[in-house]
Amino acid sequence: LTDRGTNLGFPTIRSNDHEIGRLGAAHLAQRGYQHFAFCGFQREAWSARRYAGFQQRLAEQQFTADFYESHWHESPWGSTAAPSWEQQQRELIEWIRRLPKPVGIMACNDTRGQHVLDVCSSAGVSVPEEAAVIGVDNDQLLCELCNPSLSSVIPNAEEIGYLAAETLDRLMSFRPIASKEQIVD
């Protein structure tokens, strides 16, 4: 797995996805959950890194996590080969119903968190009593539009923006950059 655009020869500045996964697991574990799950996207390196961090943090406390990812033929972002939403919904409903309850579920991002919340409603799984859901990115509008509203891990987007501007300035001034890849906590 690779992130889109990383093999184009440009510097990369991104969130520490592994740590984001660890934070999501810690949040759910602190709330007393004994069963955990992660819902991601196939072929997305950032989703896989978030799951790895989630899984690692839970393993430190002797927990395991159920895992689900969409079976995309290509990337879910703009692919025409993706299964229909109705088919994806049916698969997610089956997965949600199989999970032991109560369960703490981390979604790889807020969009995926919205999917999980919608499917919980369709499956008759009450949130947060039977399933607590946490997303990533803190898309405030999306999080508030969800019913119930979605909790979200907040990446340090401001620092990423500053580092990107600094890196661009260095490149435009033909000055060397510190690193080809910068990861922001």
BELBEL-V145298 format. One record per residue. N is the residue number from 1. PHI is phi in degrees with one decimal (none if undefined). D_CENTER is the distance of its C-alpha to the mean C-alpha in Angstrom with 2 decimals. Layout:
# BELBEL-V145298
n | phi | d_center
N | PHI | D_CENTER
N | PHI | D_CENTER
This chain:
# BELBEL-V145298
n | phi | d_center
1 | none | 15.43
2 | -135.9 | 15.58
3 | -83.4 | 13.91
4 | -58.9 | 15.90
5 | 89.8 | 18.78
6 | -76.1 | 18.92
7 | -100.6 | 22.09
8 | -95.4 | 24.00
9 | 89.8 | 25.60
10 | -96.8 | 24.02
11 | -63.1 | 22.57
12 | -120.0 | 18.81
13 | -128.2 | 17.32
14 | -146.7 | 13.61
15 | -69.4 | 11.40
16 | -80.3 | 11.66
17 | -61.8 | 8.28
18 | -60.5 | 10.20
19 | -68.0 | 11.35
20 | -60.1 | 8.18
21 | -62.0 | 7.52
22 | -63.1 | 11.23
23 | -63.8 | 11.34
24 | -62.2 | 9.23
25 | -64.7 | 11.61
26 | -62.2 | 14.52
27 | -59.8 | 14.12
28 | -69.1 | 14.26
29 | -66.2 | 17.00
30 | -63.7 | 18.96
31 | -88.6 | 19.23
32 | 89.8 | 21.03
33 | -68.8 | 18.89
34 | -111.3 | 20.24
35 | -120.7 | 18.03
36 | -137.4 | 14.30
37 | -150.3 | 11.86
38 | -131.2 | 8.38
39 | -118.3 | 7.57
40 | -128.5 | 6.23
41 | -116.3 | 8.32
42 | -68.4 | 11.43
43 | 64.9 | 12.83
44 | -115.2 | 9.96
45 | -59.8 | 10.51
46 | -65.1 | 7.58
47 | -66.5 | 5.38
48 | -63.2 | 8.53
49 | -65.3 | 8.90
50 | -65.2 | 6.01
51 | -64.0 | 7.60
52 | -60.5 | 10.89
53 | -65.9 | 10.70
54 | -59.0 | 9.84
55 | -64.0 | 12.65
56 | -63.2 | 14.93
57 | -62.5 | 14.97
58 | -67.5 | 15.82
59 | -61.4 | 18.40
60 | -61.9 | 20.10
61 | -107.8 | 20.96
62 | 67.7 | 21.96
63 | -107.0 | 19.17
64 | -124.1 | 17.35
65 | -132.0 | 14.36
66 | -75.0 | 14.57
67 | -133.7 | 12.19
68 | -138.5 | 11.78
69 | -141.6 | 10.77
70 | -63.3 | 12.70
71 | -92.8 | 15.82
72 | -72.5 | 15.89
73 | -79.1 | 19.05
74 | -138.4 | 17.64
75 | -67.8 | 14.63
76 | -68.5 | 13.46
77 | -88.1 | 14.14
78 | 95.8 | 17.89
79 | -80.9 | 18.95
80 | -92.0 | 21.92
81 | -89.9 | 21.70
82 | -70.6 | 18.75
83 | -62.3 | 19.89
84 | -64.8 | 20.86
85 | -60.7 | 18.71
86 | -62.1 | 21.36
87 | -66.6 | 20.95
88 | -60.9 | 17.17
89 | -60.4 | 17.84
90 | -59.4 | 20.53
91 | -64.7 | 18.45
92 | -64.7 | 15.71
93 | -60.4 | 18.67
94 | -60.0 | 20.27
95 | -63.2 | 17.29
96 | -59.0 | 16.90
97 | -64.3 | 20.68
98 | -76.0 | 20.89
99 | -67.3 | 18.70
100 | -66.2 | 20.99
101 | -115.1 | 21.15
102 | -72.4 | 20.37
103 | -134.5 | 16.80
104 | -100.0 | 13.83
105 | -114.3 | 10.61
106 | -103.9 | 7.07
107 | -99.1 | 4.78
108 | -65.0 | 1.44
109 | -156.8 | 3.53
110 | -66.7 | 7.11
111 | -61.5 | 8.70
112 | -67.5 | 7.22
113 | -61.2 | 8.12
114 | -62.8 | 11.41
115 | -57.1 | 11.93
116 | -63.8 | 11.75
117 | -63.0 | 14.07
118 | -61.1 | 16.34
119 | -69.5 | 16.69
120 | -58.1 | 17.49
121 | -61.1 | 20.17
122 | -63.8 | 21.53
123 | -87.1 | 21.69
124 | 74.7 | 23.45
125 | -96.0 | 20.98
126 | -78.9 | 21.41
127 | -114.3 | 18.70
128 | -96.9 | 18.71
129 | -60.4 | 21.76
130 | -102.2 | 20.47
131 | -145.4 | 16.67
132 | -99.0 | 14.71
133 | -125.3 | 11.26
134 | -128.6 | 8.89
135 | -107.8 | 6.11
136 | -142.6 | 5.28
137 | 117.2 | 8.07
138 | 51.8 | 10.90
139 | -73.1 | 12.25
140 | -56.8 | 15.36
141 | -63.8 | 17.01
142 | -62.1 | 14.30
143 | -60.8 | 13.65
144 | -76.4 | 17.44
145 | -74.6 | 18.11
146 | -67.4 | 16.20
147 | -128.0 | 18.72
148 | -70.4 | 18.39
149 | -60.8 | 16.50
150 | -94.1 | 12.83
151 | -77.4 | 12.19
152 | -149.8 | 9.49
153 | -74.5 | 8.95
154 | -102.3 | 10.97
155 | -71.6 | 10.79
156 | -87.9 | 14.38
157 | -63.9 | 14.77
158 | -63.2 | 18.49
159 | -64.7 | 19.11
160 | -60.0 | 17.40
161 | -62.0 | 19.77
162 | -62.4 | 22.73
163 | -65.0 | 22.21
164 | -64.5 | 21.85
165 | -65.0 | 25.07
166 | -63.1 | 26.82
167 | -64.2 | 25.98
168 | -60.6 | 27.18
169 | -59.9 | 30.30
170 | -63.9 | 31.05
171 | -64.2 | 30.69
172 | -69.3 | 32.90
173 | -95.0 | 35.41
174 | 58.0 | 35.45
175 | -99.8 | 34.57
176 | -66.3 | 32.58
177 | -99.4 | 28.92
178 | -64.1 | 27.80
179 | -157.0 | 25.24
180 | -69.6 | 23.85
181 | -131.5 | 20.28
182 | -121.0 | 19.29
183 | -113.3 | 16.25
184 | -106.5 | 15.87
185 | -79.3 | 15.15
